[in-house]
C-alpha cells in the first residue's frame, strides 16, 4: 500500500448507495401538494437542506407511516457492487462512514445486510404528532459555512480526519456539495457532477461501486 495515501471514506446513501433518491421517491409516490416547489428550492439552494427536507415531510401525515415505510423498503434498490465495495474497504482497513441526508427508518434497515459499519449518520423521523417531523442530531459545527445542512457532512469529515489522512467523498446530489468542497478526493455522479463542473471541483465519475473500487485501487497502488 502507498504509505502516503491514508484514506477515510464518507459515502452518501440516497442516490449513491441506492439507485434512486428515496426522499424524492417518497414524495413522488405520495405526491403531497406543493412538494415539487420545495424540491426545486432545495436543488437551487434557495432554502437550506434542513429547512427543505423538514418542509417536505411536514406535508405527510403520520397516519401514512406504515405505508411509506413499506413503499420505500420495497421500491429502493442497492447500487451494483456495493457489497463488494464494503468488503474491499474491510480488506484494506479503510474506515467507511455512511453520511446521509436520508431518514433512519429506511437508511438503517437497508444497510443492515451489509454492516456493521464504522458509523452511520442520518436524520431521524418523528411520528409522534399529526405530521411527520424530522430531527437533525448531526447539525453543523462552528466551522460550517453552510448552516442548515441537516446531517452536516463537512462537520463529520472534520471530526474523523486530520492532515495525515485523505478524505474521500462519494455522492450524487446537492447534499454532498459542501463535503465535496472540503474533501481531498471526490467520486461523483448525477447532479453532484454538474455542481463540481460548475465550481471547478476535481472529481472522478462513477456509475457503480466497482468503479469506486477501481478509483481507490489506483490510488492505493494495489492489485486485487
C-alpha positions as CSV (number, residue, x, y, z in Angstrom):
1,X,0.0,0.0,0.0
2,X,1.2,3.5,-0.8
3,X,2.0,4.9,2.7
4,X,1.4,8.5,1.5
5,X,-2.3,7.7,0.9
6,X,-4.2,7.1,4.1
7,X,-7.9,7.2,3.0
8,X,-11.1,7.7,5.0
9,X,-14.3,7.2,3.1
10,X,-17.5,9.2,3.6
11,X,-20.3,7.7,1.5
12,X,-23.7,9.2,0.8
13,X,-26.8,6.9,0.8
14,X,-29.7,8.2,-1.2
15,X,-29.0,8.1,-4.9
16,X,-25.5,6.8,-4.2
17,X,-25.7,3.5,-2.4
18,X,-29.3,3.3,-3.6
19,X,-30.2,3.7,-7.3
20,X,-32.7,6.5,-6.6
21,X,-33.1,9.3,-4.0
22,X,-35.6,7.8,-1.5
23,X,-36.9,11.1,-0.2
24,X,-37.8,12.2,-3.8
25,X,-39.3,8.8,-4.5
26,X,-41.5,9.0,-1.4
27,X,-42.7,12.5,-2.3
28,X,-43.4,11.5,-5.9
29,X,-45.3,8.4,-4.8
30,X,-47.5,10.1,-2.2
31,X,-47.5,13.5,-4.0
32,X,-48.5,15.9,-1.3
33,X,-49.5,19.3,-2.7
34,X,-46.6,21.7,-3.0
35,X,-43.7,19.2,-2.7
36,X,-42.2,19.8,-6.2
37,X,-41.7,23.5,-5.5
38,X,-39.9,22.7,-2.2
39,X,-37.7,20.2,-4.0
40,X,-36.8,22.8,-6.7
41,X,-35.9,25.3,-3.9
42,X,-33.6,22.8,-2.3
43,X,-31.8,22.0,-5.5
44,X,-31.5,25.6,-6.5
45,X,-30.1,26.4,-2.9
46,X,-32.9,28.9,-2.3
47,X,-33.6,27.2,1.0
48,X,-31.3,25.1,3.2
49,X,-31.4,21.3,3.0
50,X,-32.6,21.1,6.6
51,X,-35.4,23.6,6.1
52,X,-36.5,22.0,2.8
53,X,-36.5,18.4,4.0
54,X,-38.4,19.4,7.1
55,X,-41.0,21.1,4.9
56,X,-41.3,18.1,2.6
57,X,-42.0,15.6,5.4
58,X,-44.3,18.0,7.2
59,X,-46.7,17.6,4.2
60,X,-47.2,14.0,5.1
61,X,-49.5,12.8,7.9
62,X,-48.1,10.3,10.4
63,X,-51.1,8.0,9.6
64,X,-49.2,7.1,6.4
65,X,-46.2,5.8,8.4
66,X,-46.5,2.1,7.6
67,X,-47.5,2.7,4.0
68,X,-44.5,5.0,3.5
69,X,-42.0,2.6,5.2
70,X,-43.3,-0.4,3.2
71,X,-43.1,1.5,-0.1
72,X,-39.6,2.8,0.3
73,X,-38.2,-0.6,1.5
74,X,-39.8,-2.4,-1.3
75,X,-39.0,0.1,-4.0
76,X,-35.4,1.0,-3.3
77,X,-32.6,-0.9,-5.0
78,X,-29.0,-1.1,-3.9
79,X,-26.4,0.1,-6.5
80,X,-24.4,-2.6,-8.2
81,X,-21.1,-3.5,-6.4
82,X,-21.9,-2.1,-3.0
83,X,-21.4,-5.3,-1.1
84,X,-18.0,-5.8,-2.8
85,X,-17.1,-2.3,-2.1
86,X,-17.8,-2.7,1.6
87,X,-15.7,-5.9,1.6
88,X,-12.9,-4.1,-0.2
89,X,-12.8,-1.4,2.5
90,X,-12.6,-4.0,5.2
91,X,-9.8,-5.9,3.5
92,X,-7.8,-2.7,3.0
93,X,-8.6,-1.4,6.6
94,X,-10.2,1.8,5.2
95,X,-12.6,3.4,7.5
96,X,-16.1,3.7,5.9
97,X,-18.6,6.2,7.3
98,X,-22.1,6.4,5.8
99,X,-23.2,10.1,5.9
100,X,-26.8,10.5,4.7
101,X,-29.3,13.2,4.4
102,X,-31.8,10.4,4.5
103,X,-34.0,9.3,7.3
104,X,-33.3,6.5,9.8
105,X,-36.5,4.5,9.2
106,X,-35.2,3.5,5.7
107,X,-31.4,4.0,5.9
108,X,-30.8,1.5,8.8
109,X,-32.9,-1.4,7.5
110,X,-31.4,-1.2,4.0
111,X,-27.8,-1.1,5.3
112,X,-28.2,-3.8,7.9
113,X,-27.4,-6.7,5.5
114,X,-24.0,-5.1,4.7
115,X,-22.9,-4.0,8.2
116,X,-21.6,-3.4,10.6
117,X,-20.2,0.0,9.5
118,X,-17.7,2.3,11.3
119,X,-20.7,4.7,11.8
120,X,-23.9,5.6,10.1
121,X,-25.0,9.2,10.2
122,X,-28.5,10.2,9.1
123,X,-31.5,12.2,10.2
124,X,-34.4,10.8,12.3
125,X,-38.1,10.6,11.7
126,X,-40.5,11.6,14.4
127,X,-44.0,10.2,14.0
128,X,-45.4,11.3,17.4
129,X,-47.5,14.2,16.0
130,X,-50.1,14.6,13.3
131,X,-47.5,15.4,10.6
132,X,-44.1,13.7,10.1
133,X,-41.3,15.7,11.7
134,X,-37.5,15.3,11.0
135,X,-34.9,15.6,13.8
136,X,-31.3,16.5,13.0
137,X,-28.8,15.1,15.6
138,X,-25.7,15.8,13.4
139,X,-26.1,19.6,12.9
140,X,-23.4,22.0,11.6
141,X,-20.3,22.8,13.7
142,X,-19.0,26.3,14.2
143,X,-16.8,25.9,11.1
144,X,-19.6,25.1,8.7
145,X,-20.1,27.9,6.1
146,X,-23.4,26.5,5.0
147,X,-25.5,26.4,8.2
148,X,-28.6,24.3,7.7
149,X,-27.0,21.2,6.2
150,X,-29.3,18.9,8.2
151,X,-26.9,16.0,8.5
152,X,-23.7,18.1,8.2
153,X,-21.2,16.1,6.2
154,X,-18.4,18.7,6.4
155,X,-18.6,18.7,10.2
156,X,-18.4,14.9,10.2
157,X,-15.4,14.9,7.9
158,X,-13.6,17.4,10.2
159,X,-14.4,15.1,13.1
160,X,-12.8,12.0,11.6
161,X,-9.9,13.2,9.5
162,X,-6.6,15.1,10.1
163,X,-3.8,16.4,7.9
164,X,-2.3,12.9,7.6
165,X,-5.5,11.4,6.2
166,X,-7.1,11.6,2.8
167,X,-10.8,12.3,2.9
168,X,-12.9,10.7,0.1
169,X,-16.5,11.7,-0.5
170,X,-18.8,9.5,-2.7
171,X,-22.0,11.2,-3.6
172,X,-24.6,12.3,-6.1
173,X,-26.5,15.4,-5.1
174,X,-26.8,18.8,-3.5
175,X,-26.5,17.3,0.0
176,X,-22.9,16.2,-0.9
177,X,-21.7,19.6,-2.4
178,X,-20.3,21.1,0.8
179,X,-18.5,17.9,1.6
180,X,-17.1,17.8,-1.9
181,X,-15.7,21.3,-1.4
182,X,-13.8,20.0,1.6
183,X,-12.8,16.5,0.6
184,X,-9.4,15.6,-0.9
185,X,-11.0,13.2,-3.4
186,X,-14.5,13.4,-4.9
187,X,-16.2,10.4,-6.5
188,X,-19.4,11.8,-8.1
189,X,-22.4,11.0,-10.2
190,X,-25.5,12.8,-11.4
191,X,-26.3,16.3,-10.0
192,X,-23.0,16.4,-8.0
193,X,-21.1,16.2,-11.3
194,X,-22.9,19.2,-12.6
195,X,-22.1,21.2,-9.4
196,X,-18.4,20.1,-9.4
197,X,-18.0,21.2,-13.0
198,X,-19.7,24.5,-12.3
199,X,-17.4,25.2,-9.4
200,X,-14.3,23.6,-10.9
201,X,-14.1,20.9,-8.2
202,X,-12.0,17.9,-9.4
203,X,-13.9,14.6,-9.4
204,X,-13.9,11.1,-10.7
205,X,-17.2,9.9,-12.2
206,X,-18.8,6.6,-11.1
207,X,-21.8,4.5,-12.3
208,X,-21.5,1.7,-9.8
209,X,-19.3,0.7,-6.8
210,X,-17.0,-1.4,-9.0
211,X,-16.0,2.0,-10.4
212,X,-15.4,3.3,-6.9
213,X,-13.1,0.3,-6.1
214,X,-11.1,0.9,-9.2
215,X,-10.7,4.6,-8.5
216,X,-9.4,3.9,-5.0
217,X,-7.3,1.0,-6.0
218,X,-5.5,3.2,-8.4
219,X,-4.5,5.5,-5.5
220,X,-3.7,2.5,-3.2
221,X,-1.4,1.1,-5.9
222,X,-2.5,-2.5,-5.1
223,X,-3.5,-5.3,-7.4
224,X,-6.6,-7.3,-6.2
